[in-house]
Amino acid sequence: MVETTLSGASHHILANDPASEWMGIEVLKIDDGHATIRMTLRQEMLNGFGMAHGGMIFAFGDTAFALACNPANPTPDESSTITVASGVDINFIKPAFRGQAITAVANRRASAGRSGLYDIQIYAASPGTTPDGTPGELIAEFRGRSRTISKK
């Protein structure tokens, strides 16, 4: 289970998320409308060119999006709904490679009623290359549109 990480941050939706567990996602920070996560790229996450498969980068950004959209500890009023993607766009800027740690930083930009807008920046860094604490170089920009619906 991926629910608890080195930072102690957790989110209840990861308790039953085998895809995020397989990816090895660590939750670094969770706040209302914000999530920061990290994972390390493995061989099986690469495409035929030896770089991170776009689907892996997308899935990683999508997880950050989901964590930012849904409260980590829902109130009784919030527990009857979930927030899901109604649409997303991703722009790949630079490649990432095996062994690099990638970090996604998701932030809510706007919300109105049951709809929301989120921006997720995805960064890549080689181990030991960011002593100043930055997450590395920007490799992708992900924009998500959300919709809150009844839990079924």
N, C-alpha and C positions, 0 to 999 in steps of 0.2 A: 504494500500500500504506500502511496506517495504523499499521504495527507500531511505528515509532519516533516519538516526539513531542518537543515542546519540552523536557520534563523529562528526556528520555532513557529514560523507563520504556517497557517493551515487553512484549508477551505473544504467544507463538507462535500462538495461535488466531486472531489478527487478520490473520495473513499470508494467509489464504484466507477472508476474511469480507467479501464485497462489500457486504452491507447496512451494516455498520459503516463501511466506506470511504465509501459514498454519504452516510451521515449526517455524516461529517466528525468522527468521534469521536477525541479526543485522550486518551491514557492519561497521567494525572498522577502516579499512585502505585499500585504493586502490592506487596503483602506477602502472606504466607500468610493466606488467609481474608479478605483486604481488597483493594478496588480503588476508586480515585477516577478518574472520567473526566469529560470536558467536551465540549460541542459548542455551536454557535451555531445558533439557530433560523432557518431560511430560509423564504422565501415558500411553497415547495412542501411545507413541513411543517405548514402551517396548515389548519384546517378552515373551513367556511363562515361561521363567526362571527368569523374573523380571529384566532383564538387557536391555540395549538399543538394539533394533533390528538392525541387521547388515545392513539391507536396509536403515534404517534411517541414520546410520553413512556414508554409501556409498553416499546417496543423499546429505548429508551435504557436504562431500568432493567434490562431483561433482559440487555443486554450487560454492564453492571456486575456483575450477578449471575453470569454465566458466567465473567467474569474472576476474581471472588473465589473461585469454586468449583474452578477448575482451576489447578494450579501453573504459573507462568510458565516455569519451567525444570524440567520433570518429570525425576525420577530414572528409571533403567531400570525399576524396579519400577512406577512410576507411569505409564510410557508405554504400558502395555497397557490402560489404562482411561481413561474420560472421565466427567465429572460433568455431568449434565443436569438440567433442571427436571422435577420430578414434580408440581408444582403451584405456582401463584402467586396472590396477591391484590394489588390495587392500589387505593389510595384517592387520588382527585384532590382536592386541597385548594384550590388557587388556580390561575387560568390563567397561562399564559406567552405571550409575544408575539414576533413577528418581531424579530430583532436581539438578543434576550436570550441571554446565555450561560447554559446550564443545566449543572449539575454533579450527578453521582450519586456518593454515598458508600455503598459496600457493605461490610457486615461480617458475618462468620460469628457467629452467636449460639450455636449448639450443633451438635455432630456426634456420631453414634454409629454405628459400623459403616459401612454404605454410605449412610446418610442424613444430611442436614444441614439447618439452618435459617439463613436469611440475612435481614437487614433492610437495605433500600436506601432512603436518603432522597434525594429529588431537589429541588434548589434552583434558583431562577432569579434572575439579576441583570442589570440593564442595564449596558452598558459604562461603566466608571468610577464605579459607584455603591457599590462595596464596598472602599474604601481600607484597611480594617482586615484584609483577607484572608479574610473570611467568604465563603461561596459564594452568599449572597443569601437570599431568602425561601423557606421550605419550600413546595413546590407539590404534592408527592406523596409518599406512603409506599408502598413496594413490599415485600412479604414473599414470599420464595421458599423452597420446599422442594426439596431436591436429592436425587439418587440417583446413585451411582457405578455404572457399568455397564462391561462389556467393550467395548473398541474393536472395531468390525467392519471 
